[in-house]
Amino acid sequence: MADRVIPNAGVLGGWRKSSHSNDQGGSCLEVLAGHPTGVPVRDSKAPEGPALVFPSAGWASFVTAVKDGRLSA
């Protein structure tokens, strides 16, 4: 499991915030493209905190499901 967590995500540059985020301090995710072991995801409100690394195929399936409206809040 240790290979699926980056303890201090702030050491990596190039994070991208969701296009659905706003500046009102709501819940936001940031992702990092080009990581060798998957797709790191972190909480934008805690950039120095940990990031979870998801397998690329699993992350792509999740994003597709969100875009297609197959997940509900």
CHARMM-style PDB file with segment names, atoms N, HN, CA, C and O in Angstrom:
ATOM      1  N   MET     1       0.815  -1.194   0.000  1.00  0.00      PROA
ATOM      2  CA  MET     1       0.000   0.000   0.000  1.00  0.00      PROA
ATOM      3  C   MET     1       0.861   1.262   0.000  1.00  0.00      PROA
ATOM      4  O   MET     1       0.420   2.308  -0.475  1.00  0.00      PROA
ATOM      5  N   ALA     2       2.071   1.177   0.520  1.00  0.00      PROA
ATOM      6  HN  ALA     2       2.430   0.327   0.906  1.00  0.00      PROA
ATOM      7  CA  ALA     2       2.942   2.349   0.587  1.00  0.00      PROA
ATOM      8  C   ALA     2       3.227   2.925  -0.799  1.00  0.00      PROA
ATOM      9  O   ALA     2       3.457   4.128  -0.929  1.00  0.00      PROA
ATOM     10  N   ASP     3       3.215   2.088  -1.833  1.00  0.00      PROA
ATOM     11  HN  ASP     3       3.028   1.111  -1.728  1.00  0.00      PROA
ATOM     12  CA  ASP     3       3.475   2.590  -3.176  1.00  0.00      PROA
ATOM     13  C   ASP     3       2.260   3.320  -3.759  1.00  0.00      PROA
ATOM     14  O   ASP     3       2.335   3.869  -4.858  1.00  0.00      PROA
ATOM     15  N   ARG     4       1.158   3.326  -3.034  1.00  0.00      PROA
ATOM     16  HN  ARG     4       1.097   2.879  -2.141  1.00  0.00      PROA
ATOM     17  CA  ARG     4      -0.057   4.011  -3.485  1.00  0.00      PROA
ATOM     18  C   ARG     4      -0.296   5.316  -2.732  1.00  0.00      PROA
ATOM     19  O   ARG     4      -1.350   5.937  -2.872  1.00  0.00      PROA
ATOM     20  N   VAL     5       0.698   5.734  -1.926  1.00  0.00      PROA
ATOM     21  HN  VAL     5       1.554   5.231  -1.812  1.00  0.00      PROA
ATOM     22  CA  VAL     5       0.581   6.974  -1.165  1.00  0.00      PROA
ATOM     23  C   VAL     5       1.862   7.782  -1.324  1.00  0.00      PROA
ATOM     24  O   VAL     5       2.964   7.244  -1.231  1.00  0.00      PROA
ATOM     25  N   ILE     6       1.705   9.070  -1.564  1.00  0.00      PROA
ATOM     26  HN  ILE     6       0.809   9.508  -1.640  1.00  0.00      PROA
ATOM     27  CA  ILE     6       2.828   9.997  -1.554  1.00  0.00      PROA
ATOM     28  C   ILE     6       2.641  10.816  -0.276  1.00  0.00      PROA
ATOM     29  O   ILE     6       1.736  11.649  -0.215  1.00  0.00      PROA
ATOM     30  N   PRO     7       3.474  10.601   0.748  1.00  0.00      PROA
ATOM     31  CA  PRO     7       3.250  11.256   2.045  1.00  0.00      PROA
ATOM     32  C   PRO     7       3.217  12.784   1.989  1.00  0.00      PROA
ATOM     33  O   PRO     7       2.377  13.400   2.645  1.00  0.00      PROA
ATOM     34  N   ASN     8       4.108  13.402   1.224  1.00  0.00      PROA
ATOM     35  HN  ASN     8       4.790  12.902   0.691  1.00  0.00      PROA
ATOM     36  CA  ASN     8       4.148  14.856   1.120  1.00  0.00      PROA
ATOM     37  C   ASN     8       4.021  15.228  -0.352  1.00  0.00      PROA
ATOM     38  O   ASN     8       5.016  15.337  -1.070  1.00  0.00      PROA
ATOM     39  N   ALA     9       2.792  15.417  -0.782  1.00  0.00      PROA
ATOM     40  HN  ALA     9       1.984  15.328  -0.200  1.00  0.00      PROA
ATOM     41  CA  ALA     9       2.528  15.702  -2.196  1.00  0.00      PROA
ATOM     42  C   ALA     9       3.070  17.055  -2.633  1.00  0.00      PROA
ATOM     43  O   ALA     9       3.183  17.316  -3.830  1.00  0.00      PROA
ATOM     44  N   GLY    10       3.405  17.915  -1.683  1.00  0.00      PROA
ATOM     45  HN  GLY    10       3.313  17.702  -0.710  1.00  0.00      PROA
ATOM     46  CA  GLY    10       3.908  19.237  -2.010  1.00  0.00      PROA
ATOM     47  C   GLY    10       5.278  19.228  -2.656  1.00  0.00      PROA
ATOM     48  O   GLY    10       5.697  20.238  -3.222  1.00  0.00      PROA
ATOM     49  N   VAL    11       5.988  18.107  -2.584  1.00  0.00      PROA
ATOM     50  HN  VAL    11       5.647  17.287  -2.124  1.00  0.00      PROA
ATOM     51  CA  VAL    11       7.322  18.042  -3.184  1.00  0.00      PROA
ATOM     52  C   VAL    11       7.259  17.887  -4.703  1.00  0.00      PROA
ATOM     53  O   VAL    11       8.267  18.057  -5.389  1.00  0.00      PROA
ATOM     54  N   LEU    12       6.084  17.568  -5.223  1.00  0.00      PROA
ATOM     55  HN  LEU    12       5.265  17.430  -4.665  1.00  0.00      PROA
ATOM     56  CA  LEU    12       5.920  17.385  -6.663  1.00  0.00      PROA
ATOM     57  C   LEU    12       5.251  18.611  -7.273  1.00  0.00      PROA
ATOM     58  O   LEU    12       4.309  19.156  -6.698  1.00  0.00      PROA
ATOM     59  N   GLY    13       5.725  19.037  -8.409  1.00  0.00      PROA
ATOM     60  HN  GLY    13       6.490  18.594  -8.875  1.00  0.00      PROA
ATOM     61  CA  GLY    13       5.133  20.174  -9.100  1.00  0.00      PROA
ATOM     62  C   GLY    13       4.263  19.717 -10.256  1.00  0.00      PROA
ATOM     63  O   GLY    13       4.342  18.564 -10.681  1.00  0.00      PROA
ATOM     64  N   GLY    14       3.433  20.618 -10.767  1.00  0.00      PROA
ATOM     65  HN  GLY    14       3.370  21.555 -10.422  1.00  0.00      PROA
ATOM     66  CA  GLY    14       2.620  20.317 -11.938  1.00  0.00      PROA
ATOM     67  C   GLY    14       1.211  19.862 -11.639  1.00  0.00      PROA
ATOM     68  O   GLY    14       0.551  19.304 -12.516  1.00  0.00      PROA
ATOM     69  N   TRP    15       0.729  20.082 -10.426  1.00  0.00      PROA
ATOM     70  HN  TRP    15       1.265  20.535  -9.714  1.00  0.00      PROA
ATOM     71  CA  TRP    15      -0.629  19.674 -10.072  1.00  0.00      PROA
ATOM     72  C   TRP    15      -1.645  20.501 -10.852  1.00  0.00      PROA
ATOM     73  O   TRP    15      -1.420  21.677 -11.138  1.00  0.00      PROA
ATOM     74  N   ARG    16      -2.766  19.868 -11.191  1.00  0.00      PROA
ATOM     75  HN  ARG    16      -2.949  18.913 -10.958  1.00  0.00      PROA
ATOM     76  CA  ARG    16      -3.837  20.522 -11.944  1.00  0.00      PROA
ATOM     77  C   ARG    16      -5.140  20.369 -11.170  1.00  0.00      PROA
ATOM     78  O   ARG    16      -5.525  19.263 -10.791  1.00  0.00      PROA
ATOM     79  N   LYS    17      -5.814  21.496 -10.941  1.00  0.00      PROA
ATOM     80  HN  LYS    17      -5.501  22.395 -11.249  1.00  0.00      PROA
ATOM     81  CA  LYS    17      -7.076  21.480 -10.199  1.00  0.00      PROA
ATOM     82  C   LYS    17      -8.228  21.184 -11.155  1.00  0.00      PROA
ATOM     83  O   LYS    17      -8.183  21.553 -12.329  1.00  0.00      PROA
ATOM     84  N   SER    18      -9.238  20.530 -10.654  1.00  0.00      PROA
ATOM     85  HN  SER    18      -9.274  20.230  -9.701  1.00  0.00      PROA
ATOM     86  CA  SER    18     -10.414  20.220 -11.445  1.00  0.00      PROA
ATOM     87  C   SER    18     -11.006  21.479 -12.057  1.00  0.00      PROA
ATOM     88  O   SER    18     -11.041  22.528 -11.414  1.00  0.00      PROA
ATOM     89  N   SER    19     -11.467  21.381 -13.287  1.00  0.00      PROA
ATOM     90  HN  SER    19     -11.438  20.528 -13.809  1.00  0.00      PROA
ATOM     91  CA  SER    19     -12.104  22.518 -13.954  1.00  0.00      PROA
ATOM     92  C   SER    19     -13.452  22.843 -13.317  1.00  0.00      PROA
ATOM     93  O   SER    19     -14.018  23.904 -13.582  1.00  0.00      PROA
ATOM     94  N   HSD    20     -13.970  21.951 -12.486  1.00  0.00      PROA
ATOM     95  HN  HSD    20     -13.510  21.090 -12.271  1.00  0.00      PROA
ATOM     96  CA  HSD    20     -15.238  22.179 -11.792  1.00  0.00      PROA
ATOM     97  C   HSD    20     -15.037  22.880 -10.457  1.00  0.00      PROA
ATOM     98  O   HSD    20     -16.007  23.161  -9.752  1.00  0.00      PROA
ATOM     99  N   SER    21     -13.797  23.162 -10.107  1.00  0.00      PROA
ATOM    100  HN  SER    21     -13.010  22.934 -10.679  1.00  0.00      PROA
ATOM    101  CA  SER    21     -13.502  23.834  -8.845  1.00  0.00      PROA
ATOM    102  C   SER    21     -13.799  25.318  -8.961  1.00  0.00      PROA
ATOM    103  O   SER    21     -13.833  25.887 -10.052  1.00  0.00      PROA
ATOM    104  N   ASN    22     -14.011  25.925  -7.807  1.00  0.00      PROA
ATOM    105  HN  ASN    22     -13.983  25.463  -6.920  1.00  0.00      PROA
ATOM    106  CA  ASN    22     -14.185  27.372  -7.780  1.00  0.00      PROA
ATOM    107  C   ASN    22     -13.280  27.937  -6.688  1.00  0.00      PROA
ATOM    108  O   ASN    22     -12.571  27.187  -6.018  1.00  0.00      PROA
ATOM    109  N   ASP    23     -13.303  29.233  -6.513  1.00  0.00      PROA
ATOM    110  HN  ASP    23     -13.879  29.842  -7.058  1.00  0.00      PROA
ATOM    111  CA  ASP    23     -12.451  29.875  -5.514  1.00  0.00      PROA
ATOM    112  C   ASP    23     -13.182  30.114  -4.199  1.00  0.00      PROA
ATOM    113  O   ASP    23     -12.757  30.947  -3.399  1.00  0.00      PROA
ATOM    114  N   GLN    24     -14.258  29.407  -3.970  1.00  0.00      PROA
ATOM    115  HN  GLN    24     -14.604  28.730  -4.620  1.00  0.00      PROA
ATOM    116  CA  GLN    24     -15.057  29.600  -2.763  1.00  0.00      PROA
ATOM    117  C   GLN    24     -14.612  28.700  -1.610  1.00  0.00      PROA
ATOM    118  O   GLN    24     -15.249  28.697  -0.557  1.00  0.00      PROA
ATOM    119  N   GLY    25     -13.528  27.937  -1.789  1.00  0.00      PROA
ATOM    120  HN  GLY    25     -13.011  27.940  -2.645  1.00  0.00      PROA
ATOM    121  CA  GLY    25     -13.017  27.090  -0.714  1.00  0.00      PROA
ATOM    122  C   GLY    25     -13.741  25.768  -0.574  1.00  0.00      PROA
ATOM    123  O   GLY    25     -13.669  25.136   0.479  1.00  0.00      PROA
ATOM    124  N   GLY    26     -14.427  25.343  -1.597  1.00  0.00      PROA
ATOM    125  HN  GLY    26     -14.486  25.856  -2.453  1.00  0.00      PROA
ATOM    126  CA  GLY    26     -15.143  24.073  -1.552  1.00  0.00      PROA
ATOM    127  C   GLY    26     -14.206  22.893  -1.681  1.00  0.00      PROA
ATOM    128  O   GLY    26     -12.985  23.050  -1.691  1.00  0.00      PROA
ATOM    129  N   SER    27     -14.779  21.727  -1.778  1.00  0.00      PROA
ATOM    130  HN  SER    27     -15.771  21.600  -1.770  1.00  0.00      PROA
ATOM    131  CA  SER    27     -13.987  20.507  -1.913  1.00  0.00      PROA
ATOM    132  C   SER    27     -13.411  20.425  -3.317  1.00  0.00      PROA
ATOM    133  O   SER    27     -14.149  20.412  -4.302  1.00  0.00      PROA
ATOM    134  N   CYS    28     -12.093  20.371  -3.401  1.00  0.00      PROA
ATOM    135  HN  CYS    28     -11.494  20.382  -2.601  1.00  0.00      PROA
ATOM    136  CA  CYS    28     -11.438  20.329  -4.705  1.00  0.00      PROA
ATOM    137  C   CYS    28     -10.360  19.258  -4.722  1.00  0.00      PROA
ATOM    138  O   CYS    28      -9.672  19.025  -3.728  1.00  0.00      PROA
ATOM    139  N   LEU    29     -10.233  18.629  -5.844  1.00  0.00      PROA
ATOM    140  HN  LEU    29     -10.792  18.819  -6.651  1.00  0.00      PROA
ATOM    141  CA  LEU    29      -9.168  17.661  -6.058  1.00  0.00      PROA
ATOM    142  C   LEU    29      -8.168  18.227  -7.042  1.00  0.00      PROA
ATOM    143  O   LEU    29      -8.509  19.026  -7.914  1.00  0.00      PROA
ATOM    144  N   GLU    30      -6.926  17.798  -6.884  1.00  0.00      PROA
ATOM    145  HN  GLU    30      -6.650  17.149  -6.175  1.00  0.00      PROA
ATOM    146  CA  GLU    30      -5.893  18.108  -7.862  1.00  0.00      PROA
ATOM    147  C   GLU    30      -5.274  16.797  -8.303  1.00  0.00      PROA
ATOM    148  O   GLU    30      -5.132  15.871  -7.505  1.00  0.00      PROA
ATOM    149  N   VAL    31      -4.909  16.716  -9.562  1.00  0.00      PROA
ATOM    150  HN  VAL    31      -5.024  17.469 -10.211  1.00  0.00      PROA
ATOM    151  CA  VAL    31      -4.276  15.518 -10.106  1.00  0.00      PROA
ATOM    152  C   VAL    31      -2.938  15.897 -10.719  1.00  0.00      PROA
ATOM    153  O   VAL    31      -2.693  17.053 -11.065  1.00  0.00      PROA
ATOM    154  N   LEU    32      -2.092  14.904 -10.842  1.00  0.00      PROA
ATOM    155  HN  LEU    32      -2.291  13.965 -10.561  1.00  0.00      PROA
ATOM    156  CA  LEU    32      -0.761  15.108 -11.409  1.00  0.00      PROA
ATOM    157  C   LEU    32      -0.584  14.139 -12.571  1.00  0.00      PROA
ATOM    158  O   LEU    32      -0.599  12.923 -12.378  1.00  0.00      PROA
ATOM    159  N   ALA    33      -0.419  14.668 -13.758  1.00  0.00      PROA
ATOM    160  HN  ALA    33      -0.406  15.656 -13.915  1.00  0.00      PROA
ATOM    161  CA  ALA    33      -0.226  13.821 -14.944  1.00  0.00      PROA
ATOM    162  C   ALA    33       1.234  13.421 -15.075  1.00  0.00      PROA
ATOM    163  O   ALA    33       2.125  14.127 -14.604  1.00  0.00      PROA
ATOM    164  N   GLY    34       1.466  12.311 -15.705  1.00  0.00      PROA
ATOM    165  HN  GLY    34       0.742  11.737 -16.088  1.00  0.00      PROA
ATOM    166  CA  GLY    34       2.818  11.885 -16.028  1.00  0.00      PROA
ATOM    167  C   GLY    34       3.578  11.175 -14.921  1.00  0.00      PROA
ATOM    168  O   GLY    34       4.781  10.948 -15.051  1.00  0.00      PROA
ATOM    169  N   HSD    35       2.906  10.820 -13.840  1.00  0.00      PROA
ATOM    170  HN  HSD    35       1.929  11.004 -13.735  1.00  0.00      PROA
ATOM    171  CA  HSD    35       3.582  10.091 -12.765  1.00  0.00      PROA
ATOM    172  C   HSD    35       3.816   8.658 -13.236  1.00  0.00      PROA
ATOM    173  O   HSD    35       2.940   8.086 -13.885  1.00  0.00      PROA
ATOM    174  N   PRO    36       4.969   8.061 -12.931  1.00  0.00      PROA
ATOM    175  CA  PRO    36       5.301   6.743 -13.482  1.00  0.00      PROA
ATOM    176  C   PRO    36       4.473   5.571 -12.954  1.00  0.00      PROA
ATOM    177  O   PRO    36       4.423   4.526 -13.602  1.00  0.00      PROA
ATOM    178  N   THR    37       3.825   5.716 -11.800  1.00  0.00      PROA
ATOM    179  HN  THR    37       3.866   6.566 -11.274  1.00  0.00      PROA
ATOM    180  CA  THR    37       3.113   4.561 -11.241  1.00  0.00      PROA
ATOM    181  C   THR    37       1.601   4.705 -11.244  1.00  0.00      PROA
ATOM    182  O   THR    37       0.905   3.810 -10.762  1.00  0.00      PROA
ATOM    183  N   GLY    38       1.068   5.804 -11.773  1.00  0.00      PROA
ATOM    184  HN  GLY    38       1.632   6.531 -12.165  1.00  0.00      PROA
ATOM    185  CA  GLY    38      -0.375   5.987 -11.794  1.00  0.00      PROA
ATOM    186  C   GLY    38      -0.731   7.453 -11.780  1.00  0.00      PROA
ATOM    187  O   GLY    38       0.034   8.292 -12.256  1.00  0.00      PROA
ATOM    188  N   VAL    39      -1.913   7.769 -11.224  1.00  0.00      PROA
ATOM    189  HN  VAL    39      -2.534   7.088 -10.838  1.00  0.00      PROA
ATOM    190  CA  VAL    39      -2.401   9.145 -11.179  1.00  0.00      PROA
ATOM    191  C   VAL    39      -2.512   9.583  -9.717  1.00  0.00      PROA
ATOM    192  O   VAL    39      -3.425   9.153  -9.013  1.00  0.00      PROA
ATOM    193  N   PRO    40      -1.590  10.434  -9.253  1.00  0.00      PROA
ATOM    194  CA  PRO    40      -1.702  10.959  -7.898  1.00  0.00      PROA
ATOM    195  C   PRO    40      -2.859  11.955  -7.800  1.00  0.00      PROA
ATOM    196  O   PRO    40      -3.075  12.766  -8.700  1.00  0.00      PROA
ATOM    197  N   VAL    41      -3.594  11.880  -6.694  1.00  0.00      PROA
ATOM    198  HN  VAL    41      -3.419  11.221  -5.962  1.00  0.00      PROA
ATOM    199  CA  VAL    41      -4.733  12.752  -6.439  1.00  0.00      PROA
ATOM    200  C   VAL    41      -4.579  13.294  -5.020  1.00  0.00      PROA
ATOM    201  O   VAL    41      -4.306  12.537  -4.089  1.00  0.00      PROA
ATOM    202  N   ARG    42      -4.756  14.614  -4.858  1.00  0.00      PROA
ATOM    203  HN  ARG    42      -4.977  15.229  -5.615  1.00  0.00      PROA
ATOM    204  CA  ARG    42      -4.639  15.208  -3.523  1.00  0.00      PROA
ATOM    205  C   ARG    42      -5.763  16.204  -3.285  1.00  0.00      PROA
ATOM    206  O   ARG    42      -6.450  16.623  -4.217  1.00  0.00      PROA
ATOM    207  N   ASP    43      -5.938  16.572  -2.039  1.00  0.00      PROA
ATOM    208  HN  ASP    43      -5.380  16.231  -1.282  1.00  0.00      PROA
ATOM    209  CA  ASP    43      -6.900  17.585  -1.628  1.00  0.00      PROA
ATOM    210  C   ASP    43      -6.246  18.941  -1.834  1.00  0.00      PROA
ATOM    211  O   ASP    43      -5.173  19.197  -1.288  1.00  0.00      PROA
ATOM    212  N   SER    44      -6.870  19.810  -2.610  1.00  0.00      PROA
ATOM    213  HN  SER    44      -7.741  19.602  -3.054  1.00  0.00      PROA
ATOM    214  CA  SER    44      -6.264  21.110  -2.910  1.00  0.00      PROA
ATOM    215  C   SER    44      -6.127  21.985  -1.669  1.00  0.00      PROA
ATOM    216  O   SER    44      -5.306  22.902  -1.646  1.00  0.00      PROA
ATOM    217  N   LYS    45      -6.923  21.710  -0.637  1.00  0.00      PROA
ATOM    218  HN  LYS    45      -7.590  20.965  -0.656  1.00  0.00      PROA
ATOM    219  CA  LYS    45      -6.835  22.499   0.589  1.00  0.00      PROA
ATOM    220  C   LYS    45      -5.669  22.056   1.471  1.00  0.00      PROA
ATOM    221  O   LYS    45      -5.338  22.737   2.441  1.00  0.00      PROA
ATOM    222  N   ALA    46      -5.051  20.937   1.150  1.00  0.00      PROA
ATOM    223  HN  ALA    46      -5.320  20.384   0.362  1.00  0.00      PROA
ATOM    224  CA  ALA    46      -3.919  20.417   1.924  1.00  0.00      PROA
ATOM    225  C   ALA    46      -2.801  19.999   0.975  1.00  0.00      PROA
ATOM    226  O   ALA    46      -2.465  18.817   0.912  1.00  0.00      PROA
ATOM    227  N   PRO    47      -2.214  20.948   0.230  1.00  0.00      PROA
ATOM    228  CA  PRO    47      -1.231  20.592  -0.789  1.00  0.00      PROA
ATOM    229  C   PRO    47       0.036  19.933  -0.260  1.00  0.00      PROA
ATOM    230  O   PRO    47       0.722  19.235  -1.007  1.00  0.00      PROA
ATOM    231  N   GLU    48       0.357  20.138   1.002  1.00  0.00      PROA
ATOM    232  HN  GLU    48      -0.200  20.704   1.609  1.00  0.00      PROA
ATOM    233  CA  GLU    48       1.544  19.501   1.582  1.00  0.00      PROA
ATOM    234  C   GLU    48       1.212  18.137   2.178  1.00  0.00      PROA
ATOM    235  O   GLU    48       2.103  17.414   2.623  1.00  0.00      PROA
ATOM    236  N   GLY    49      -0.052  17.795   2.183  1.00  0.00      PROA
ATOM    237  HN  GLY    49      -0.776  18.383   1.821  1.00  0.00      PROA
ATOM    238  CA  GLY    49      -0.490  16.530   2.749  1.00  0.00      PROA
ATOM    239  C   GLY    49      -0.249  15.380   1.787  1.00  0.00      PROA
ATOM    240  O   GLY    49       0.448  15.528   0.783  1.00  0.00      PROA
ATOM    241  N   PRO    50      -0.825  14.248   2.100  1.00  0.00      PROA
ATOM    242  CA  PRO    50      -0.605  13.068   1.254  1.00  0.00      PROA
ATOM    243  C   PRO    50      -1.418  13.104  -0.034  1.00  0.00      PROA
ATOM    244  O   PRO    50      -2.408  13.827  -0.148  1.00  0.00      PROA
ATOM    245  N   ALA    51      -0.983  12.318  -0.985  1.00  0.00      PROA
ATOM    246  HN  ALA    51      -0.179  11.730  -0.893  1.00  0.00      PROA
ATOM    247  CA  ALA    51      -1.725  12.081  -2.223  1.00  0.00      PROA
ATOM    248  C   ALA    51      -1.905  10.581  -2.367  1.00  0.00      PROA
ATOM    249  O   ALA    51      -1.016   9.805  -2.015  1.00  0.00      PROA
ATOM    250  N   LEU    52      -3.029  10.182  -2.873  1.00  0.00      PROA
ATOM    251  HN  LEU    52      -3.751  10.813  -3.159  1.00  0.00      PROA
ATOM    252  CA  LEU    52      -3.270   8.780  -3.195  1.00  0.00      PROA
ATOM    253  C   LEU    52      -2.952   8.574  -4.663  1.00  0.00      PROA
ATOM    254  O   LEU    52      -3.275   9.419  -5.498  1.00  0.00      PROA
ATOM    255  N   VAL    53      -2.319   7.452  -4.981  1.00  0.00      PROA
ATOM    256  HN  VAL    53      -2.057   6.765  -4.303  1.00  0.00      PROA
ATOM    257  CA  VAL    53      -1.957   7.155  -6.366  1.00  0.00      PROA
ATOM    258  C   VAL    53      -2.865   6.035  -6.865  1.00  0.00      PROA
ATOM    259  O   VAL    53      -2.822   4.906  -6.377  1.00  0.00      PROA
ATOM    260  N   PHE    54      -3.682   6.380  -7.846  1.00  0.00      PROA
ATOM    261  HN  PHE    54      -3.717   7.297  -8.243  1.00  0.00      PROA
ATOM    262  CA  PHE    54      -4.617   5.415  -8.420  1.00  0.00      PROA
ATOM    263  C   PHE    54      -4.045   4.839  -9.704  1.00  0.00      PROA
ATOM    264  O   PHE    54      -3.353   5.546 -10.437  1.00  0.00      PROA
ATOM    265  N   PRO    55      -4.321   3.559  -9.996  1.00  0.00      PROA
ATOM    266  CA  PRO    55      -3.895   3.002 -11.285  1.00  0.00      PROA
ATOM    267  C   PRO    55      -4.509   3.830 -12.420  1.00  0.00      PROA
ATOM    268  O   PRO    55      -5.665   4.246 -12.339  1.00  0.00      PROA
ATOM    269  N   SER    56      -3.740   4.060 -13.455  1.00  0.00      PROA
ATOM    270  HN  SER    56      -2.801   3.723 -13.521  1.00  0.00      PROA
ATOM    271  CA  SER    56      -4.190   4.914 -14.564  1.00  0.00      PROA
ATOM    272  C   SER    56      -5.507   4.449 -15.173  1.00  0.00      PROA
ATOM    273  O   SER    56      -6.384   5.270 -15.442  1.00  0.00      PROA
ATOM    274  N   ALA    57      -5.659   3.155 -15.393  1.00  0.00      PROA
ATOM    275  HN  ALA    57      -4.947   2.488 -15.175  1.00  0.00      PROA
ATOM    276  CA  ALA    57      -6.894   2.638 -16.002  1.00  0.00      PROA
ATOM    277  C   ALA    57      -8.089   2.861 -15.084  1.00  0.00      PROA
ATOM    278  O   ALA    57      -9.172   3.212 -15.552  1.00  0.00      PROA
ATOM    279  N   GLY    58      -7.905   2.663 -13.794  1.00  0.00      PROA
ATOM    280  HN  GLY    58      -7.026   2.378 -13.414  1.00  0.00      PROA
ATOM    281  CA  GLY    58      -8.987   2.883 -12.839  1.00  0.00      PROA
ATOM    282  C   GLY    58      -9.396   4.343 -12.774  1.00  0.00      PROA
ATOM    283  O   GLY    58     -10.585   4.655 -12.704  1.00  0.00      PROA
ATOM    284  N   TRP    59      -8.415   5.242 -12.796  1.00  0.00      PROA
ATOM    285  HN  TRP    59      -7.449   4.988 -12.853  1.00  0.00      PROA
ATOM    286  CA  TRP    59      -8.715   6.675 -12.768  1.00  0.00      PROA
ATOM    287  C   TRP    59      -9.468   7.078 -14.041  1.00  0.00      PROA
ATOM    288  O   TRP    59     -10.428   7.846 -13.978  1.00  0.00      PROA
ATOM    289  N   ALA    60      -9.036   6.563 -15.185  1.00  0.00      PROA
ATOM    290  HN  ALA    60      -8.256   5.940 -15.236  1.00  0.00      PROA
ATOM    291  CA  ALA    60      -9.710   6.880 -16.448  1.00  0.00      PROA
ATOM    292  C   ALA    60     -11.166   6.405 -16.421  1.00  0.00      PROA
ATOM    293  O   ALA    60     -12.053   7.107 -16.906  1.00  0.00      PROA
ATOM    294  N   SER    61     -11.411   5.243 -15.869  1.00  0.00      PROA
ATOM    295  HN  SER    61     -10.690   4.673 -15.474  1.00  0.00      PROA
ATOM    296  CA  SER    61     -12.787   4.726 -15.765  1.00  0.00      PROA
ATOM    297  C   SER    61     -13.626   5.603 -14.854  1.00  0.00      PROA
ATOM    298  O   SER    61     -14.786   5.885 -15.154  1.00  0.00      PROA
ATOM    299  N   PHE    62     -13.044   6.038 -13.740  1.00  0.00      PROA
ATOM    300  HN  PHE    62     -12.101   5.810 -13.496  1.00  0.00      PROA
ATOM    301  CA  PHE    62     -13.740   6.927 -12.809  1.00  0.00      PROA
ATOM    302  C   PHE    62     -14.110   8.244 -13.495  1.00  0.00      PROA
ATOM    303  O   PHE    62     -15.257   8.681 -13.407  1.00  0.00      PROA
ATOM    304  N   VAL    63     -13.159   8.877 -14.171  1.00  0.00      PROA
ATOM    305  HN  VAL    63     -12.227   8.522 -14.243  1.00  0.00      PROA
ATOM    306  CA  VAL    63     -13.406  10.150 -14.839  1.00  0.00      PROA
ATOM    307  C   VAL    63     -14.489   9.989 -15.907  1.00  0.00      PROA
ATOM    308  O   VAL    63     -15.357  10.853 -16.035  1.00  0.00      PROA
ATOM    309  N   THR    64     -14.451   8.916 -16.660  1.00  0.00      PROA
ATOM    310  HN  THR    64     -13.746   8.215 -16.556  1.00  0.00      PROA
ATOM    311  CA  THR    64     -15.469   8.670 -17.682  1.00  0.00      PROA
ATOM    312  C   THR    64     -16.841   8.530 -17.042  1.00  0.00      PROA
ATOM    313  O   THR    64     -17.815   9.085 -17.550  1.00  0.00      PROA
ATOM    314  N   ALA    65     -16.936   7.796 -15.935  1.00  0.00      PROA
ATOM    315  HN  ALA    65     -16.144   7.346 -15.523  1.00  0.00      PROA
ATOM    316  CA  ALA    65     -18.212   7.613 -15.246  1.00  0.00      PROA
ATOM    317  C   ALA    65     -18.758   8.946 -14.736  1.00  0.00      PROA
ATOM    318  O   ALA    65     -19.963   9.190 -14.808  1.00  0.00      PROA
ATOM    319  N   VAL    66     -17.884   9.806 -14.225  1.00  0.00      PROA
ATOM    320  HN  VAL    66     -16.905   9.608 -14.167  1.00  0.00      PROA
ATOM    321  CA  VAL    66     -18.322  11.127 -13.752  1.00  0.00      PROA
ATOM    322  C   VAL    66     -18.842  11.946 -14.927  1.00  0.00      PROA
ATOM    323  O   VAL    66     -19.920  12.535 -14.847  1.00  0.00      PROA
ATOM    324  N   LYS    67     -18.081  11.985 -16.016  1.00  0.00      PROA
ATOM    325  HN  LYS    67     -17.205  11.507 -16.081  1.00  0.00      PROA
ATOM    326  CA  LYS    67     -18.485  12.770 -17.186  1.00  0.00      PROA
ATOM    327  C   LYS    67     -19.792  12.266 -17.779  1.00  0.00      PROA
ATOM    328  O   LYS    67     -20.591  13.054 -18.285  1.00  0.00      PROA
ATOM    329  N   ASP    68     -20.015  10.954 -17.720  1.00  0.00      PROA
ATOM    330  HN  ASP    68     -19.366  10.313 -17.309  1.00  0.00      PROA
ATOM    331  CA  ASP    68     -21.238  10.364 -18.280  1.00  0.00      PROA
ATOM    332  C   ASP    68     -22.429  10.471 -17.334  1.00  0.00      PROA
ATOM    333  O   ASP    68     -23.544  10.090 -17.693  1.00  0.00      PROA
ATOM    334  N   GLY    69     -22.197  10.992 -16.118  1.00  0.00      PROA
ATOM    335  HN  GLY    69     -21.291  11.301 -15.827  1.00  0.00      PROA
ATOM    336  CA  GLY    69     -23.291  11.136 -15.153  1.00  0.00      PROA
ATOM    337  C   GLY    69     -23.711   9.828 -14.499  1.00  0.00      PROA
ATOM    338  O   GLY    69     -24.832   9.718 -14.003  1.00  0.00      PROA
ATOM    339  N   ARG    70     -22.831   8.843 -14.492  1.00  0.00      PROA
ATOM    340  HN  ARG    70     -21.920   8.933 -14.895  1.00  0.00      PROA
ATOM    341  CA  ARG    70     -23.177   7.551 -13.904  1.00  0.00      PROA
ATOM    342  C   ARG    70     -22.940   7.489 -12.405  1.00  0.00      PROA
ATOM    343  O   ARG    70     -23.247   6.479 -11.770  1.00  0.00      PROA
ATOM    344  N   LEU    71     -22.404   8.547 -11.838  1.00  0.00      PROA
ATOM    345  HN  LEU    71     -22.155   9.367 -12.354  1.00  0.00      PROA
ATOM    346  CA  LEU    71     -22.199   8.618 -10.388  1.00  0.00      PROA
ATOM    347  C   LEU    71     -23.036   9.742  -9.840  1.00  0.00      PROA
ATOM    348  O   LEU    71     -23.162  10.792 -10.470  1.00  0.00      PROA
ATOM    349  N   SER    72     -23.604   9.541  -8.689  1.00  0.00      PROA
ATOM    350  HN  SER    72     -23.502   8.688  -8.176  1.00  0.00      PROA
ATOM    351  CA  SER    72     -24.399  10.602  -8.086  1.00  0.00      PROA
ATOM    352  C   SER    72     -23.809  10.992  -6.736  1.00  0.00      PROA
ATOM    353  O   SER    72     -23.117  10.202  -6.093  1.00  0.00      PROA
ATOM    354  N   ALA    73     -24.088  12.193  -6.327  1.00  0.00      PROA
ATOM    355  HN  ALA    73     -24.650  12.834  -6.849  1.00  0.00      PROA
ATOM    356  CA  ALA    73     -23.546  12.724  -5.071  1.00  0.00      PROA
ATOM    357  C   ALA    73     -24.267  12.168  -3.877  1.00  0.00      PROA
ATOM    358  OT1 ALA    73     -23.937  12.511  -2.742  1.00  0.00      PROA
TER     359      ALA     73
END
